[in-house]
Amino acid sequence: EIIVGIIGGSSITREVTPTGYAPATNQWLTAASLTGNEWLRPSVAVVGDLMYVLGGFGDVSSPRGAQARVMTLNLINDVWTTTGIANMGTKRDNMSAIVLNGKIYALGGNPVGNCAGVNCVVGAEYRSAEVYDPATNTWAPIASMFTARKNFDSVVLNGQIYVIGGRGGGQYLGAMERYTPPAAP
């Protein structure tokens, strides 16, 4: 078991670098960087041997602003896949991603766009959420959260998703919400 994260690139570093920690061996790991992409604040989710990197903010060489793109890193052979993966339905910066039952849930975040130079318009936080099924390579909307939020945590416990804290409506949030996905047919 490995705990993974991502270091987003910048106009200076121009790369996205996955990192991880293996508790069994007490070792920190670094995977192959994806260079040439200024990609800030992406979210990460792991399904099987693939680490999905999604959302965030694209800077200079990317379409500048919030992103809907999804890329994968094969954790076995350290190879990036940057095409052929369905993009999210919504461009999300400062979002949270979590895996439940082999599916990836993209939650909240906010839009960023209309960039001129270094200035961009940051939109209001989202209540919306969507789910990705790797087996079908498709995204579908799910029930919206009660509270619009960005910069928050999410966890899975007993088959339910909990979202905790964050920022919404110009204030810090202490509220927690729970989502129970519909039972599979």
Stockholm file with secondary structure:
# STOCKHOLM 1.0

chainA/1-185         EIIVGIIGGSSITREVTPTGYAPATNQWLTAASLTGNEWLRPSVAVVGDLMYVLGGFGDVSSPRGAQARVMTLNLINDVWTTTGIANMGTKRDNMSAIVLNGKIYALGGNPVGNCAGVNCVVGAEYRSAEVYDPATNTWAPIASMFTARKNFDSVVLNGQIYVIGGRGGGQYLGAMERYTPPAAP
#=GR chainA/1-185 SS CCEEEEECCCTTTCEEEEEEEETTTTEEEECCCEETCCEESCEEEEETTEEEEECCEECTTSCSEECCCEEEEETTTTEEECSSSCCCSSCCBSCEEEEETTEEEEECCBCEEEEETTEEEECCCCCCEEEEETTTTEEEEECCCSSCCBSCEEEEETTEEEEECCEETTEECCCEEEECCCCCC
#=GC SS_cons         CCEEEEECCCTTTCEEEEEEEETTTTEEEECCCEETCCEESCEEEEETTEEEEECCEECTTSCSEECCCEEEEETTTTEEECSSSCCCSSCCBSCEEEEETTEEEEECCBCEEEEETTEEEECCCCCCEEEEETTTTEEEEECCCSSCCBSCEEEEETTEEEEECCEETTEECCCEEEECCCCCC
//
